[in-house]
Amino acid sequence: MDDNRRDPAVAVSSLLIHIGLPLVLLLTSVVVLITTARWWTGVEYRLPGFPQDRYGFSLEDRLRWSAVDIDFLLGSDDISFYDDLFLDDGSPMHNARELSHMQDVKDLVDLLKHVWLLGVIVMFAGAIIIWRQGGRGILCESLLKGSRLTFFVMIALGLLSLFAFGFLFVGFHRIFFEGDTWIFLYSDTFIRLYPQRFWQDTIAYLAVFTLLEAGVLYFLARRCIKGTENQAS
């Protein structure tokens, strides 16, 4: 097995799985969240203590208008999708600043989906290389290490969200969006639908779901390593 570990293809593939697994698992959680967003928002808006909209949106209003945003993010329409959408008071659903941000978010969602798909392909390719040239034991060890790293990353993310949410939230937006296009008034539809509590809970969901994914892989990898050791003995 030591000779197999020194194989460059096996070594590189093992390293990619080790350090790339946290990102792939987190993006898997993001993709699941986006594709089940109608269900997720329905649960989120009904959670105890979720803030009421001070400007008058009811639960039904929030469900209705958030579904429109979800359809836009998941669909293939351009921003003209919103041209004929007006709130009950006759004002546009989103103002120009919000529309610009919605387009940025859609572009980011599309990018993350492509990165996720590429990451999955790389993970599978690396796993096949290790299996064929290094053996099952090395593959299982790589998955075990990647799962452990995922635990540490998600715990750090959870702690940041709990104790430094503002830093995390602002940092994310400064990395992925230009300028201050993501800053809105409390009276804007975007904030009325998605207040701070919404994003805090979303981050918690992503961290917990990713931890569950990593936990399943960790359990399977441990069983695999024990099975390999038993066969060797």
C-alpha positions as CSV (number, residue, x, y, z in Angstrom):
1,M,0.0,0.0,0.0
2,D,2.9,2.4,0.7
3,D,4.1,2.0,-2.9
4,N,0.5,2.9,-4.1
5,R,0.5,6.0,-1.9
6,R,3.6,7.3,-3.7
7,D,1.9,7.0,-7.1
8,P,1.5,10.7,-8.2
9,A,-2.0,10.2,-9.5
10,V,-3.1,8.5,-6.3
11,A,-1.4,11.2,-4.1
12,V,-3.0,14.1,-6.0
13,S,-6.4,12.5,-6.1
14,S,-6.2,11.7,-2.4
15,L,-5.3,15.3,-1.6
16,L,-8.1,16.6,-3.8
17,I,-10.7,14.5,-2.0
18,H,-9.2,15.5,1.4
19,I,-9.3,19.3,0.8
20,G,-12.2,19.4,-1.7
21,L,-14.8,17.4,0.1
22,P,-15.9,20.2,2.4
23,L,-16.6,22.5,-0.5
24,V,-18.4,19.8,-2.5
25,L,-20.6,18.8,0.5
26,L,-21.4,22.4,1.3
27,L,-22.3,23.1,-2.3
28,T,-24.5,20.0,-2.2
29,S,-26.3,21.5,0.7
30,V,-26.7,24.8,-1.2
31,V,-28.1,23.0,-4.3
32,V,-30.6,21.1,-2.1
33,L,-31.6,24.3,-0.3
34,I,-32.2,26.1,-3.6
35,T,-34.2,23.3,-5.2
36,T,-36.4,22.8,-2.1
37,A,-36.6,26.6,-1.4
38,R,-40.4,26.7,-1.6
39,W,-40.6,24.1,1.1
40,W,-37.8,25.7,3.1
41,T,-39.3,29.2,3.1
42,G,-42.7,27.8,4.1
43,V,-41.1,26.2,7.2
44,E,-38.9,29.2,7.9
45,Y,-41.7,31.8,7.9
46,R,-43.7,29.6,10.3
47,L,-40.9,29.1,12.9
48,P,-41.6,30.5,16.4
49,G,-40.2,34.0,16.8
50,F,-39.7,34.7,13.1
51,P,-40.1,38.5,12.9
52,Q,-43.3,40.0,11.5
53,D,-43.1,42.5,8.7
54,R,-43.5,45.9,10.1
55,Y,-44.8,47.2,6.8
56,G,-47.7,44.7,6.5
57,F,-46.7,41.5,4.7
58,S,-48.8,38.6,6.0
59,L,-47.6,35.0,6.0
60,E,-49.5,34.5,2.8
61,D,-47.9,37.6,1.2
62,R,-44.4,36.3,2.1
63,L,-45.1,32.9,0.7
64,R,-46.5,34.3,-2.5
65,W,-43.7,36.8,-3.2
66,S,-40.8,34.6,-2.1
67,A,-42.1,32.0,-4.5
68,V,-41.8,34.5,-7.3
69,D,-38.1,35.1,-6.4
70,I,-37.5,31.3,-6.2
71,D,-39.1,30.8,-9.6
72,F,-36.8,33.5,-11.1
73,L,-33.7,32.0,-9.5
74,L,-34.5,28.5,-10.7
75,G,-35.8,29.5,-14.1
76,S,-34.2,30.7,-17.4
77,D,-36.0,34.1,-17.6
78,D,-34.0,37.3,-17.6
79,I,-34.8,40.2,-15.2
80,S,-37.8,41.2,-17.4
81,F,-39.5,38.4,-15.5
82,Y,-40.4,41.1,-12.9
83,D,-41.8,43.7,-15.3
84,D,-45.5,43.0,-14.7
85,L,-45.3,42.1,-11.0
86,F,-46.7,44.6,-8.6
87,L,-47.5,44.5,-4.9
88,D,-51.0,45.0,-3.7
89,D,-50.4,48.8,-3.3
90,G,-49.5,49.1,-6.9
91,S,-45.7,49.5,-6.5
92,P,-43.3,47.3,-8.3
93,M,-42.4,44.1,-6.5
94,H,-38.7,45.1,-6.5
95,N,-37.2,48.4,-7.1
96,A,-34.2,48.9,-9.5
97,R,-31.6,48.3,-6.8
98,E,-33.3,45.0,-5.8
99,L,-33.6,43.9,-9.4
100,S,-29.9,44.4,-9.9
101,H,-29.2,42.4,-6.9
102,M,-31.6,39.6,-7.9
103,Q,-29.8,39.3,-11.2
104,D,-26.4,39.1,-9.3
105,V,-27.9,36.4,-7.1
106,K,-29.1,34.4,-10.1
107,D,-25.7,34.7,-11.7
108,L,-24.1,33.5,-8.5
109,V,-26.5,30.6,-8.1
110,D,-25.8,29.5,-11.7
111,L,-22.1,29.7,-11.0
112,L,-22.3,27.7,-7.8
113,K,-24.3,25.0,-9.6
114,H,-21.5,24.7,-12.2
115,V,-18.8,24.7,-9.6
116,W,-20.7,22.0,-7.6
117,L,-21.1,19.8,-10.7
118,L,-17.4,20.2,-11.6
119,G,-16.5,19.4,-8.0
120,V,-18.6,16.2,-8.0
121,I,-17.0,15.1,-11.3
122,V,-13.5,15.7,-9.9
123,M,-14.4,13.8,-6.7
124,F,-15.7,10.8,-8.6
125,A,-12.7,10.9,-11.0
126,G,-10.3,11.0,-8.1
127,A,-12.1,8.2,-6.3
128,I,-11.9,6.0,-9.4
129,I,-8.2,6.7,-9.8
130,I,-7.5,5.8,-6.2
131,W,-9.7,2.7,-6.3
132,R,-7.9,1.3,-9.4
133,Q,-4.4,2.3,-8.6
134,G,-4.2,2.7,-4.9
135,G,-6.9,0.4,-3.5
136,R,-10.0,0.7,-1.4
137,G,-8.1,1.4,1.8
138,I,-6.5,4.6,0.5
139,L,-9.8,5.8,-0.9
140,C,-11.6,5.2,2.4
141,E,-8.8,7.0,4.3
142,S,-9.1,10.0,1.9
143,L,-12.9,10.2,2.5
144,L,-12.3,9.9,6.3
145,K,-9.9,12.8,6.2
146,G,-12.2,14.9,4.0
147,S,-15.1,14.2,6.4
148,R,-13.0,15.2,9.4
149,L,-12.0,18.5,7.7
150,T,-15.7,19.1,6.8
151,F,-16.5,18.8,10.5
152,F,-14.0,21.5,11.5
153,V,-15.0,23.8,8.7
154,M,-18.7,23.5,9.4
155,I,-18.2,24.0,13.2
156,A,-16.2,27.1,12.4
157,L,-18.9,28.3,10.1
158,G,-21.6,27.7,12.8
159,L,-19.6,29.5,15.4
160,L,-19.0,32.5,13.1
161,S,-22.7,32.6,12.4
162,L,-23.6,32.5,16.1
163,F,-21.0,35.0,17.4
164,A,-20.0,37.1,14.4
165,F,-22.9,36.9,12.0
166,G,-22.4,40.5,10.8
167,F,-18.8,39.9,9.9
168,L,-19.7,36.7,8.1
169,F,-22.6,38.2,6.2
170,V,-20.8,41.4,5.2
171,G,-17.7,39.4,4.2
172,F,-19.6,37.1,2.0
173,H,-21.3,39.9,0.2
174,R,-18.1,41.9,-0.3
175,I,-16.5,38.8,-1.9
176,F,-19.3,37.8,-4.2
177,F,-21.0,41.2,-5.0
178,E,-19.7,44.5,-6.2
179,G,-19.8,47.7,-4.1
180,D,-22.9,48.1,-1.9
181,T,-25.5,46.9,-4.3
182,W,-26.6,44.4,-1.7
183,I,-27.6,47.0,0.9
184,F,-31.3,47.8,1.2
185,L,-33.8,49.8,3.2
186,Y,-35.9,48.0,5.7
187,S,-38.9,49.1,3.7
188,D,-37.6,47.3,0.6
189,T,-39.4,44.1,-0.4
190,F,-36.1,42.1,-0.2
191,I,-35.6,42.9,3.5
192,R,-39.3,42.4,4.2
193,L,-39.2,38.9,2.7
194,Y,-35.7,38.0,3.9
195,P,-34.8,39.7,7.2
196,Q,-31.6,38.9,9.1
197,R,-33.2,35.9,10.9
198,F,-33.9,34.3,7.6
199,W,-30.2,34.3,6.7
200,Q,-29.0,33.2,10.1
201,D,-31.3,30.2,9.9
202,T,-30.2,29.5,6.4
203,I,-26.6,29.3,7.4
204,A,-27.5,27.1,10.3
205,Y,-29.3,24.7,7.9
206,L,-26.4,24.6,5.6
207,A,-24.0,23.8,8.4
208,V,-26.2,21.1,10.0
209,F,-27.1,19.5,6.7
210,T,-23.4,19.4,5.6
211,L,-22.4,18.0,8.9
212,L,-25.0,15.2,8.4
213,E,-23.5,14.5,4.9
214,A,-20.0,14.4,6.4
215,G,-21.2,12.2,9.2
216,V,-22.6,9.6,6.8
217,L,-19.4,9.5,4.8
218,Y,-17.3,9.3,8.0
219,F,-19.3,6.3,9.2
220,L,-19.1,4.6,5.9
221,A,-15.3,5.3,5.6
222,R,-14.7,4.0,9.1
223,R,-16.5,0.7,8.3
224,C,-14.6,0.5,5.0
225,I,-11.3,0.9,6.7
226,K,-12.2,-1.7,9.4
227,G,-13.2,-4.1,6.6
228,T,-10.0,-3.6,4.8
229,E,-8.0,-4.2,7.9
230,N,-9.9,-7.4,8.7
231,Q,-9.2,-8.7,5.2
232,A,-5.5,-7.9,5.5
233,S,-5.3,-9.7,8.8
